Amino acid sequence: MSQGDDKRWPPSIAEFGKGLRAGAFSVVETTQHALALATASQEAINAFISITHDLGLAQAAAVDAALADGRDLGPLMGVPVGIKDVFDLEGVATTAGSRLFADNVARSSAAAVSRLVEAGAVIIGKTNMDQFAFGPHQDDFGRTNCPADPTCYAGGSSGGSAAAVALGCVLGALGSDAGGSTRFPAACCGVVGFKPTFGRVPTSGVFPTFWTLDHVGEIARSVGDLAAIFTATAEPAAHPHNSLERPPRIAVLSGWQRDCAPTVVTSLGEAFARASAAGADVTETVQIAGMANSLQTLIATVGPEALVALEPYLDKGRDAVPAALLEILAAAEQQRATDYVTAQAQRRALSRAVDEALSGFDVIAMPTSLDVAWRWTEIDSSDMGVRDNSTFCLPLANLTGHPAISIPAPTNHLPVGLQLVGALGYDESLLEVAAWLETALD
């Protein structure tokens, strides 16, 4: 059963809230529905590592009780969500996608998860992911397939979260993003993926593979739904938000078509044309100094940071770690300290370049991925996809900390993502531009 087949499954979080408060359904009823959808999809898609039936129903009963007492917990009240299995959830194992941690039962919940529960959301499961947030290897708990074409990779490393949202098992999900890990799977699965400004959503209680790159992100079916989840989990904004009172000014990355798959070129070309027709100022001449080297800068950063995070656990069973990841960690052991330090200097310069490129514009637009979802048969497992050229546009915002979002672009084929990068600290402004574009592209 899909969302549209049942009155218990409204198409958006806002509509869900209206139905719940009008008495059209109970939270227990919708949670049972979500759990059934998640369970039924496992064989074909495998979006979940664990489905939390008992916990979800207990949370649902508590929310129903609050509603009966006249307590309104806010926009997420009763909303079914999934959380990537790098987030601690009290009483449930946090595996980080590895059997090394199959018995790693969390004593408390991550800050972002606690905030969701406090806001009335119902956790129905821990979503599947690439091991240790490196992809695309998911050998321990099986692959997550793309709902649009199960012969394809759902994207990573938050592929389970994106697939669960695309399937309709949940109305939103948490992911983590160190090099595109919410935006890439969102693009592959045809949903919305957001990486906020670095530090805007706390990472406490999240498996720390890359401490200077990790962001907590959100995935949902629409920008409005995603904004509701972000608001519930984020720290207060450091800057005042002024609502957009005009069509946005969009700087398009110069030469974005280079190396793009024809489907992506056609899709994004249509997106920019529709944005212009709706009144947006679209300028296709913006360059970002140093972006050409961003993938190398990312690799010089992730290797040493992952080595520090994972080395204490490797003695527990190296056979549980993919050979390609062991090779990356071995290379990190040989990397010079000066290479890491140089990479951090490059990141600061890149951040200044993004600020300069944004001058006079609301957002910078570019492809999320230069290709559609990868077919499993075509993935080069030798380097786990880390150096795949189609991910060229993803590391930029992780290296600089700027907020970035992927929204679906018009397409008649597999999903294509349009990525928008906004000003540092102005997450709400970026979300507003994304919502404007979402309407223009519909």
N, C-alpha and C positions, 0 to 999 in steps of 0.2 A: 504494500500500500504506500502511495506517495503522499506528499503534503496535500496536494489538491484533492485527494479522494475523500477527505474526512474533515468534518467541521472542527474536530479537535486539533487540527493542524493548520492554523491560519498562515498566510503567506509571509508575514513579517512580525517582528517583535511587538510593534505598536498594535497591530491587529490582534495578536495573541493576547495582549494586555486588555484590550477592549472586551474580547470574548470572555476572558477569565472573570473580569470584574462585573460583567453582565450576567454571570452565572450560567453561561453556555456549556461549560465543562469544568471539571475539577483538575487540580494539578496532578493528583494521583492518576487520573484517567489519562492525561496527556503524557505523563511519564511512562506509564505502561505501554502506550502507543510508541513512544520513542525507543524504549528498550526492545520492543518487538521488531521495529524497523532495523535497529542496529544489529540484532541477532540474525535476522533474515538475510542481511547483506554480507555477512562475514565470509561465506564461501566464495563469492564472486569478487569481492572488493577488499575485504580484510582491513577495514579502517581502524579496528580497535585491537589493542593488546589485551585489555581487560574491560569487560562490561560490568558496571557496578550496580547490579540489580537491587540488592538489599539496601545499599546506601542511598541510591537514587529514590527508591520508594519511601525510605524514612525521611529524606529531605523533603520530598513532595508532601508527605503527610503533615510535616511541620509547617510548610507554607500554607497548606489548606487551613490548618488550625489558626495561623496568624490572620488569614483573610476572614475567617469566621469571627475572630475577635475584633475585627475592624481595623487591623493594622495593615497598612499598605507599605510594602517594602521597596516600591519604586518600579521603574520600567522593566527590570529583569525578573520580576516576581513570577516564579513558576516556569521560567523559560528553560528548556532542556539544552545543556551545553556539554561539549567534550573538552578534555584537556590533554595536551601532548604529554607523553610519558617521561618528560624531564621535570615535570612539576610534582612536588610532593603533595600527596593527598592523604590525610591522616587515616591510618589503618589499612592502606593499600600500598603494594610494592611500587617503588619508582625504579624502573628498569633501565631508563635511558636507551631502550632498544636492544639491550644486551642481556644474555642469559647469565652473565656474571652477577647481575643484580636482581635475579628473579626472587630472591628472598629479602630484598632491601625494603622492608616495610617502614613507611614513614611514620614518625611519632607525632608530627604536626603537619599542617598544610602550608604550602607556599603562600606568601602574602597575597599574590594576585588571586589565587584560588579562594582564600579566606574572604577576600572582598567580594568575589562573585557569590559565594554562599550567603554572606551577610546581605547582599542585595536581592536575595530570594531565588537565585538561579539554582537549577537542579543538575548535578553532575551525573551523567549516565555512563561515563566510561573514560578510560585512559587511551588516547589515540596512538596508533602505530607511528613509527618513525624510523629513519635511518639510524644505524647503531652509532651512539655517541654524537648524534647530529652531523655525522659525515655521511654522504650518500654517493651513489644510490645502492647501498647494500643493506638488506633487511633480512638476513638469513635466519636469525634467531626466532623471530616471530612472523616470518613470512613477508612477502612483498605486499605493498598496498597498490592496487591497480586503479587506474584512472576511470571514474564512472562513465566518462564520455566514450571511452574505448578501453575495455579491460586488458587489451594486449599491450597497453602503454603504462609507463611509470606515472604515478600520481604526482610526482614532483617531491622535492625534499628540502629540508629534512622533515618538515611538518606535514608530510603527505597524508597521514591519517586524519588530521584535523580538517584539511581541505576536502578530502573525499567524503568525510562524514557530513560536512555542511552541504556539499553538492548533492549527496544522496537524499538529504532531507531528514537524516537521523537526528540532527540537532539544528537549532537556529543560529548557533555560533560556537566558536571554539577558540581556545588559547593555543598559540604556537610559540616557538622561539625563533629568533632570526639573527644569525651571525654573519651570513653571507648571501641572504636572499631567501631564507628558509620558511618565511610565511608567504612572501610575494610569488616565488617560483611555483609552489604547488597550487596557489590560488589561481595563477594564470593557466596552469595545466588543466585544472578542474573547472574553470569557468566561474569562479567566485571572487570575492573581494578579500585581499590580504593586506594588512597594515603593519608597518614597522614604525613605531613612534620615535620621537626624539630619544637619544640614548639616556637612560636613567629615568624617563618619565613614568614608566611602570616598574615597580621594584622587582629585582631578580632574586630576592631572598627566597630560599626553598626551591630554587631551580638548579638542576645539575650544571655545574660551572665548567664547561669545556673551554670557552674562550672568554676570559673575563673582561677584556677591553672591547669586545665586539658583540657580545650577547645582548639582545634586546628581547623583551617580552612583547609579543605581537598578538593580533587578533585576526580571526577569519570569520566572515559572515556572507550571507547571500546578497546583501545590499550595503551601501555606505551608511545608511541610517541605522541598520541593525548593528553594524560594526561600531559606530559611534556610541551607541548605548552601552556596549560591552567595554569599550575603551574608557568611557566616563566612569564606569563603576570600578575599574581597576587602577586608574592612573592617579598620580599625585596632582595636586592643583597646578594649574598653568602658571608659569612664571611671568607671562606677558598677558596683558588684557587682549581679549579677542573682539575685534570689530567685524561685524557681519558684512559679508560681501554684498554691496549694493549696486553692482554692475557686472556685466559678463567678465569672466577672468581674462587676464593677460597671460598667455601661455608661451613660454620659450621652448621650442623644440630642438633637441640635440642635433647639431649639424652632422650630416652624414649618417643618420641613424639607420638608413636602409642597407648600409654596407654589411655584408655577410648575413643579412636576414633571409629567412626562408620566404619564398614568394607569397605564401599565404599570409605571413605576418606583414609584409610590405603592403599587400592589398588591404588587409584589415585595418592597419593603423592609418593608411592613407585615407580610407573611408571615415575613420574616427576624426581625423583632423579636419576633413571637409565638412562633416556634420557639425563639429564644434564651431567652425567659422560661420556656417550658415545660421547657427543659433545666436551669433553675435560675439563670440569670443575673438580676441585679438591673438592670432596664432602667428608666431614669428619663427621661421625655420632656419635660423642662422647662428644659434648659440653654441659655443664651444667651451669645454671645461679643461683647463690646462692640467695635465698630469693624469687624466682619466685613462689614457691608453695604457698606462702601467699599473692600473688599479688591481688587476688580477694578481700580478707578481707581488704587489704590496700586501695583498690579502694572504697569499701563500706564505710570505715571510713572517706574517703575524700569527696565523692559525697554527702552524706547525709547532713552534716553541710553546705556545699557550696550551695546546692540546697535550703536548708531552708532559708538561708540568701537572695538568689535571688528571691524566690517565695513568701515568707511570706507577703510582702507588697501587693500582689495581691489576697491573699486567701480570704480576707474579701469581695471581689467583688462577690464571688460565689463558696463556697466550693463544691457545688453540681456539679460544672463543672470539678472537679478534680477527677481522678480515685481513688477509695478507696485504692487500693494497694499503690499508690503514697502518699496519706495522711498518711498511716501507716509508710512508709519510713521516711516521714518528722517528724512524731510524735516520731519515734525512735531516730531521729537526735536531737530532743529537749532534750532527756534524755541522750544523749552521753556525756561522760566526755570530758572536754577540753584536758586533757592529752592524750586521745585516738587519737584525731585529730593530736596533736603535734607528738605523737609517729609515726603515719602513715607518716608524712612528713619526719621524720628521716629515716624510712624504705625506702621511695622513694629515698632518696639520696644514701643509701647503695645499693639499687637495680640498680641505674644508674651506680655506680662504677662497679658492677658485670657484667653489660652488656658490659661496656668498656673492662673489662678483658676478657670476652668471645669472643669479637671481635678481640682480639690481634692475628695477623697473618692471619686474614680472612677479606674478603670484606663484607660479610653479615652473619647473622644468619637466618637459615630457619626453619620454623615450620608450622603447620596447621594454617590457618586463624580461622576457626571454626572446632571443633572436629566432627561436623555433617553437613549434608546438610540442606537446608532450612527447617525450622520447619513447620509441618502441623498445620493449625489453630486449628484443633480439639485436638491437643496434647499439646498446649501451656498452661503452668501453670500460670494462671492469678493472682494467689495469691501474687506473688512477682514480677510481670511484667517482668520476665525473667532475672532480675538483677543477680540472683544467679544460673542461668542455667550453668551446668558444661561445656557444649559445647563451651562456650565463654572463656574458661580458658586462651587461648593464647592472647587474645585481650588487656587486661588492661596494659600489660607490657610496651609498648612503650608510652602510655599516662602518666603513672606514672613517667617515666624517661625522656620523651621529645624526645627520639630518633625517627628518621624518620622510617616509616614502610609502606609497600605496600602489597596489595593482588593482585595476578595475577591468572587467571584461570589455573587449573591443568588439565591434560588429564582425561577425564571421559566419560563413555557411559550412565551415569545416570544424576541425577540432578547436577548442577554445584558444583565444589569443589574449594576452594581457597588455594593457596600456599602463605604464608606470609613471607616476607623478612624484617629484621630489619637491618638498617645501622648505621654507625657512626654518632654521634651527630654533626650536622651542615654540613654534607656531603650529602645533598639531591640529588644533581646531580649525584654523584657517585652511590648512591643506584638506581636511575632511570636507569643509564646505565647498571648496573648488571641485573636489572629487564628486560630491553629490550633484553639483550643477552639471558636470560632464556626464554623469550617469544618466541624468534626465535627457540631455541633449543627444546621447548616443542610443537611447532606447528605441 
